[in-house]
Amino acid sequence: MSIKKYEDLEVWKFAHRAMLATMQIIQNFPLDERFNLVSQMRRAALSVPANIVEGFGRRQPRDKVRFYNMSQSSLDELMYFYRVAKDLGYLKDNLEVNQL
């Protein structure tokens, strides 16, 4: 299969599903987390697929790798935020995330 656009990338498909799931999950967090954990999770979740898209559009391999690395870092950050949310009791089970 030839990859002609970022939507053809399996990693982008995963990142997009993770972002959508995160947006749904954080809607159930306490309102007092709206400007703290919710904001950070939203930013990280959006950053993962967005950096893949930006990297895909770059022509130089060094530039591509830079954006793909930023995407990985944002994913790591998001996974930590899920751990925090679970430890704080905001998530009963993060099964939705594990099924992506």
Residue pairs with C-beta under 8 A, 6 or more apart in sequence:
1 8
2 8
3 9
5 56
6 12
6 52
6 53
6 56
6 57
7 13
9 52
9 56
11 52
12 49
12 52
12 53
12 56
14 100
15 48
15 49
15 52
15 71
15 75
16 49
17 100
18 45
18 48
18 49
18 75
18 78
18 97
18 100
19 45
19 46
19 48
19 49
21 96
21 97
21 100
22 41
22 42
22 45
22 78
22 97
23 42
23 45
24 96
25 91
25 94
25 96
25 97
26 37
26 38
26 41
26 42
28 90
29 37
29 38
29 85
29 90
30 90
33 90
37 81
37 84
37 85
37 88
37 90
40 77
40 81
41 78
41 81
41 82
41 85
44 74
44 75
44 77
44 78
44 81
45 78
47 70
47 71
47 74
48 71
48 74
48 75
48 78
49 71
50 71
51 67
51 68
51 70
51 71
51 74
52 67
52 68
52 71
54 67
55 63
55 64
55 65
55 66
55 67
55 68
55 70
55 71
56 64
58 64
58 67
82 91
82 94
82 97
85 91
85 94
86 94
